[in-house]
Amino acid sequence: MSVNVPRNDDLAGAPDARFDAGSMPPDPRTDGVDRVLLVQSTVTLVEGSTFCVSGHDGDIDPLRPDGLFVQDTRVISRWQLRLDGMPIEPLGVVAAEPYESVFVGRSAPRAGHPEGTVIVERHRMAGQGMREDIRLRNYGVEPAGVDLTLTADADFADLFLVKEHRLAHVPPVGHRHVGGDLVYWLDKPGAQRGIRISAPGAVSSPHTLTFRVVVPARGEWSTTVEAVPSAQGVDLELLYPVDRPFADTAPAQRMRDWRDETPEAVTSNRVLAEALRTSERDLGALRIQDPQHPEDDVVAAGAPWFMALFGRDSLLTGWMMLPFAPRLTLGTLRTLARLQGVRVNARSEEQPGRILHEVRLGADLSLVLGGASVYYGSIDSTPLFVMLVGRALRWGIPAQDLAEFRPAVEMALNWIIEFGDRDGDGFVEYLRSSDRGLLNQGWKDSADGVTFHTGARAHPPMALAEVQGYSYGAMRAGADLLRAWGDEAAARTWDDRAEVLRTRFDEAFWMPAQNTYALALDADKRQVDSVASNVGHCLWSGIVPPHRADAVIDRLIAPDMFTGFGIRTLSSLSGAYNPVSYHNGSVWPHDTVLAAAGMAAYGRRDAAATVISGLLDALEAHGGRLPELFCGFGRDDKPVPVSYPASCSPQAWAAATPFEMLRIAVGLELDVPRGIARVEPTPEIIGSVRIEGLPAGRARLDVVADPAHAEIVEQTRDEASGTDSVRGVSSDRTAAHER
């Protein structure tokens, strides 16, 4: 998929009627937003855990962090096409699906011609390797004799070495050429890697395939180049065999199935409609699978550098996508449950009941966190896991269907009080168990991610505000689940623990002078007194007592926190504030939308609408695809969002953000065990919305809403007549205000 986004209408190829704006009333947004200048010079294709990064000409440059990456290893480090020894002039990139692009270029002028007459088309398909169909079209009046050369190389460098430009110590790679094949291999104990690059009719020489052809006048010539990687001596299955129609390949079928599963949504807001279409495609591309459990999809964190399973990222993405894609959420929960910690390991930070931080598959595990393929150093994945299972229950997944998660839920709850609470003070805190792990283990995990108002760094053990909220939410969710599974006594115990935690949190974290909660408690139990976006997650989890909610919300939308496009990670009044930092003043869309969800949950739909409006403007400026983060300059300073260097795009929880914006906009809340189904009239900035076929357990729901009225209906099957009947609830603007 092309990561650069030049124009709205280039993003998605053919319009997708399921996220349509054409049949609805006009977009109520009329002012428009200038486009951000996207400083991106690469094209990224994604399929599962495979990704390919190249220039706009299609070439993979060994001097840049380009390459074809499979299993966290760069299997192609150079891929350069030349026509008669000259570079091909790039004309454009046509991206139809996330895993394919067509690079269009032209040759240098031939003798006697003022312009190039040979057009070069490179149709590239990435997935467990790479296939490239090359077509030469000759628009000249006489046949063109050309030498087409492909120069390729492989270094089998670990993903982290490429990302950080640390390639000085990459081991030597074996190479040979035979017939029309180039073969590369790396043979080191426990990490055998290889790749075979082949093309019919090519003549091979060291690192080069050459085609000497004559292209007829007004005619064309074509060939196919395949790059097939191997691991531990076994070739991977190339997903695009030449003898199968492209539409019948596994990636194409998986994308069709994903789209078929996603409910239809129509909105009069063109920006949101486009974003939903783009996000659906991006999330479909970011899905990965455990080869031993292909029935369970999970979502990788983001392209290009985080095409792996991350516990926190997948859980928050699963939370936002549960109303729209429950199968993805359940696949995430099953995968994380299978990998749940069962023993104590200081290097990997594994503990019984702990949910992982990340999984890596690179050839050199010495480079990854903890020195193991699975690293557990996350303080929040475990409570988030329990919260998500509880949300699945509320959204209609039957308790008996969720019973498979009971052992994992009970182990995770026990982890919270046995390992998470290190000193018995009732709060969950982190301290890494070796210098191989993350210093900070919340979602703001950069080394300077937790600072005092003065700008000084806080030191672990650290109890983060939002983690106490997640733990509160996990205890509440655990109580609901245990009650649904028939254990009322255990349910009451966790409800009681949740109430105790809520009271103690308010006592220990509240900052009267700032009228909000502290970012954390440090090793000495002092308040880390920065005003930060973390408290938005406290609203989202429900730990904030109702009498504090308005103050917390108003603090989040104050000018030092709200940029006009989103909520800063750190107040601009803080000593550590830097709008171009990773976690100290930037804006993360998922962080912002979770705060908006919390605002709406406490009845402050006015504040939520303000935040959603800012995100819509950020979406419009970014051409319908929110990046992982963008800079935290205020709108009064910079009228458009400024891109953050090296931000992932597409990125999973940023891609899920428009779906959560849609849910907030219609006020959709379900609690099937308690018989609650609620919708609200939409804010004026959203206009009209229609969602058809929302899954709610074994039922399907339709939602219709506009600024004056909202209705939710349940589709039920009349077995006698074989027809659908509906029942539903509705609300108007007056009723919504009364609630």
Order of alpha helices (4+ residues) and beta strands (2+ residues): beta-beta-beta-beta-beta-beta-beta-beta-beta-beta-beta-beta-beta-alpha-beta-beta-beta-beta-beta-beta-beta-alpha-beta-alpha-beta-beta-alpha-alpha-beta-beta-alpha-alpha-alpha-beta-alpha-alpha-beta-beta-beta-beta-alpha-alpha-alpha-alpha-alpha-beta-beta-beta-beta-beta-beta-alpha
